[in-house]
Amino acid sequence: MRTAQAGRRRLPDAVPVPRVPRRAELAIAVVAMAAAVVTMGGFTLVVNQMDQQTFGAVVLPALGGEGSGLALAEAHTMGRTLAAWFGASLVVLLLLSAAGIALTRSRPHRRGAGWWFLAAGLVCLLGSQLVLFPVAFLFFVAAGLFAVRPVPRVSPR
């Protein structure tokens, strides 16, 4: 379409970006983040503040390590190492989830935020050494909703 002004082309009007409510995805991701903080963060906090005698009396029997022939000091060190791994995984998981939430809020019509939640679920699964698979499943559900929920198409004028 040409205008009367010396052959300039008129640009089409800007097409509005559709608003896609992503409440379900965000709610599931926030619940998964809270569950990860309670479980992974709680384990990290409790085990790192526990002395050897308490660890030997409370945690070691629950883990089934009494009859393993492991010295108490060595078992305590291994428990603290596991707690540090959980803590580091929790930080990475929260950063990935925050990136997914930020992308969802800024561009809800795009499906790319699902990849961030998928990565957070994998970190949760592998970082907890497959123990927190129900929490990781929540991240996978949030990522899956990004893939399967339809995004309305906007037709150009």
One Martini backbone bead per residue (centre of mass of N, CA, C, O) as a GRO file, in nm:
protein
  157
    1MET     BB    1   0.097   0.037   0.024
    2ARG     BB    2   0.050   0.365  -0.078
    3THR     BB    3   0.142   0.687  -0.059
    4ALA     BB    4   0.158   1.032  -0.142
    5GLN     BB    5   0.464   1.023  -0.030
    6ALA     BB    6   0.711   0.961  -0.233
    7GLY     BB    7   0.685   0.627  -0.208
    8ARG     BB    8   0.610   0.548   0.067
    9ARG     BB    9   0.582   0.309   0.306
   10ARG     BB   10   0.341   0.171   0.493
   11LEU     BB   11   0.312   0.054   0.795
   12PRO     BB   12   0.186  -0.168   0.973
   13ASP     BB   13   0.015  -0.231   1.223
   14ALA     BB   14   0.042  -0.331   1.524
   15VAL     BB   15   0.051  -0.640   1.666
   16PRO     BB   16  -0.092  -0.783   1.914
   17VAL     BB   17  -0.020  -0.948   2.193
   18PRO     BB   18  -0.119  -1.217   2.338
   19ARG     BB   19  -0.296  -1.312   2.619
   20VAL     BB   20  -0.170  -1.560   2.842
   21PRO     BB   21  -0.274  -1.759   3.081
   22ARG     BB   22  -0.027  -1.884   3.341
   23ARG     BB   23  -0.134  -1.988   3.623
   24ALA     BB   24  -0.085  -2.293   3.637
   25GLU     BB   25   0.220  -2.295   3.590
   26LEU     BB   26   0.297  -2.104   3.824
   27ALA     BB   27   0.167  -2.262   4.056
   28ILE     BB   28   0.325  -2.525   4.020
   29ALA     BB   29   0.611  -2.399   4.043
   30VAL     BB   30   0.575  -2.279   4.329
   31VAL     BB   31   0.513  -2.543   4.473
   32ALA     BB   32   0.781  -2.681   4.393
   33MET     BB   33   0.965  -2.475   4.526
   34ALA     BB   34   0.858  -2.511   4.814
   35ALA     BB   35   0.918  -2.815   4.835
   36ALA     BB   36   1.225  -2.787   4.790
   37VAL     BB   37   1.286  -2.606   5.029
   38VAL     BB   38   1.180  -2.794   5.251
   39THR     BB   39   1.350  -3.047   5.180
   40MET     BB   40   1.638  -2.958   5.094
   41GLY     BB   41   1.675  -2.725   5.296
   42GLY     BB   42   1.610  -2.885   5.552
   43PHE     BB   43   1.834  -3.093   5.531
   44THR     BB   44   2.067  -2.896   5.521
   45LEU     BB   45   2.015  -2.750   5.790
   46VAL     BB   46   2.009  -2.992   5.985
   47VAL     BB   47   2.280  -3.142   5.917
   48ASN     BB   48   2.479  -2.889   5.944
   49GLN     BB   49   2.380  -2.852   6.271
   50MET     BB   50   2.493  -3.130   6.344
   51ASP     BB   51   2.625  -3.346   6.544
   52GLN     BB   52   2.763  -3.654   6.578
   53GLN     BB   53   2.583  -3.778   6.801
   54THR     BB   54   2.311  -3.702   6.675
   55PHE     BB   55   2.357  -3.837   6.407
   56GLY     BB   56   2.397  -4.128   6.529
   57ALA     BB   57   2.107  -4.132   6.678
   58VAL     BB   58   1.911  -4.029   6.433
   59VAL     BB   59   2.010  -4.060   6.125
   60LEU     BB   60   2.163  -4.330   6.085
   61PRO     BB   61   1.922  -4.525   6.142
   62ALA     BB   62   1.741  -4.409   5.909
   63LEU     BB   63   1.965  -4.487   5.680
   64GLY     BB   64   2.101  -4.774   5.756
   65GLY     BB   65   2.421  -4.732   5.888
   66GLU     BB   66   2.494  -4.914   6.137
   67GLY     BB   67   2.579  -5.200   5.974
   68SER     BB   68   2.821  -5.089   5.770
   69GLY     BB   69   3.105  -5.006   5.923
   70LEU     BB   70   3.092  -4.708   5.972
   71ALA     BB   71   3.214  -4.441   6.083
   72LEU     BB   72   3.089  -4.169   6.237
   73ALA     BB   73   3.268  -3.952   6.103
   74GLU     BB   74   3.224  -4.049   5.812
   75ALA     BB   75   2.912  -4.031   5.810
   76HIS     BB   76   2.899  -3.730   5.877
   77THR     BB   77   3.053  -3.632   5.628
   78MET     BB   78   2.858  -3.755   5.421
   79GLY     BB   79   2.606  -3.599   5.517
   80ARG     BB   80   2.724  -3.314   5.466
   81THR     BB   81   2.774  -3.356   5.165
   82LEU     BB   82   2.481  -3.408   5.089
   83ALA     BB   83   2.378  -3.135   5.195
   84ALA     BB   84   2.549  -2.962   5.003
   85TRP     BB   85   2.429  -3.074   4.743
   86PHE     BB   86   2.139  -2.988   4.802
   87GLY     BB   87   2.200  -2.683   4.826
   88ALA     BB   88   2.317  -2.638   4.542
   89SER     BB   89   2.069  -2.747   4.389
   90LEU     BB   90   1.868  -2.541   4.503
   91VAL     BB   91   1.992  -2.288   4.382
   92VAL     BB   92   1.970  -2.372   4.086
   93LEU     BB   93   1.666  -2.426   4.085
   94LEU     BB   94   1.580  -2.134   4.165
   95LEU     BB   95   1.709  -1.991   3.923
   96LEU     BB   96   1.553  -2.139   3.699
   97SER     BB   97   1.271  -2.064   3.804
   98ALA     BB   98   1.304  -1.757   3.792
   99ALA     BB   99   1.348  -1.748   3.487
  100GLY     BB  100   1.073  -1.875   3.413
  101ILE     BB  101   0.896  -1.661   3.550
  102ALA     BB  102   1.002  -1.413   3.403
  103LEU     BB  103   0.930  -1.515   3.116
  104THR     BB  104   0.628  -1.554   3.168
  105ARG     BB  105   0.565  -1.254   3.243
  106SER     BB  106   0.685  -1.117   2.977
  107ARG     BB  107   0.617  -1.397   2.778
  108PRO     BB  108   0.332  -1.584   2.767
  109HIS     BB  109   0.324  -1.670   2.449
  110ARG     BB  110   0.564  -1.832   2.511
  111ARG     BB  111   0.743  -2.160   2.542
  112GLY     BB  112   1.039  -2.122   2.672
  113ALA     BB  113   0.984  -2.153   2.984
  114GLY     BB  114   0.966  -2.465   2.989
  115TRP     BB  115   1.273  -2.520   2.982
  116TRP     BB  116   1.332  -2.412   3.266
  117PHE     BB  117   1.147  -2.620   3.416
  118LEU     BB  118   1.288  -2.869   3.310
  119ALA     BB  119   1.565  -2.804   3.434
  120ALA     BB  120   1.463  -2.791   3.727
  121GLY     BB  121   1.368  -3.087   3.735
  122LEU     BB  122   1.644  -3.216   3.677
  123VAL     BB  123   1.787  -3.095   3.921
  124CYS     BB  124   1.601  -3.219   4.130
  125LEU     BB  125   1.646  -3.514   4.053
  126LEU     BB  126   1.966  -3.521   4.055
  127GLY     BB  127   2.024  -3.356   4.323
  128SER     BB  128   1.847  -3.581   4.496
  129GLN     BB  129   1.896  -3.866   4.386
  130LEU     BB  130   1.583  -3.950   4.315
  131VAL     BB  131   1.401  -3.866   4.569
  132LEU     BB  132   1.236  -3.599   4.435
  133PHE     BB  133   1.020  -3.692   4.210
  134PRO     BB  134   0.756  -3.536   4.286
  135VAL     BB  135   0.877  -3.253   4.250
  136ALA     BB  136   0.982  -3.289   3.961
  137PHE     BB  137   0.703  -3.347   3.839
  138LEU     BB  138   0.595  -3.059   3.870
  139PHE     BB  139   0.794  -2.934   3.670
  140PHE     BB  140   0.705  -3.114   3.430
  141VAL     BB  141   0.415  -3.014   3.420
  142ALA     BB  142   0.477  -2.719   3.365
  143ALA     BB  143   0.632  -2.774   3.102
  144GLY     BB  144   0.400  -2.929   2.956
  145LEU     BB  145   0.196  -2.692   2.949
  146PHE     BB  146   0.360  -2.525   2.748
  147ALA     BB  147   0.333  -2.740   2.514
  148VAL     BB  148  -0.003  -2.796   2.512
  149ARG     BB  149  -0.100  -2.522   2.530
  150PRO     BB  150  -0.272  -2.302   2.367
  151VAL     BB  151  -0.202  -2.041   2.134
  152PRO     BB  152  -0.313  -1.764   2.024
  153ARG     BB  153  -0.378  -1.634   1.720
  154VAL     BB  154  -0.269  -1.363   1.521
  155SER     BB  155  -0.407  -1.169   1.285
  156PRO     BB  156  -0.339  -0.990   1.032
  157ARG     BB  157  -0.475  -0.696   0.877
   0.00000   0.00000   0.00000
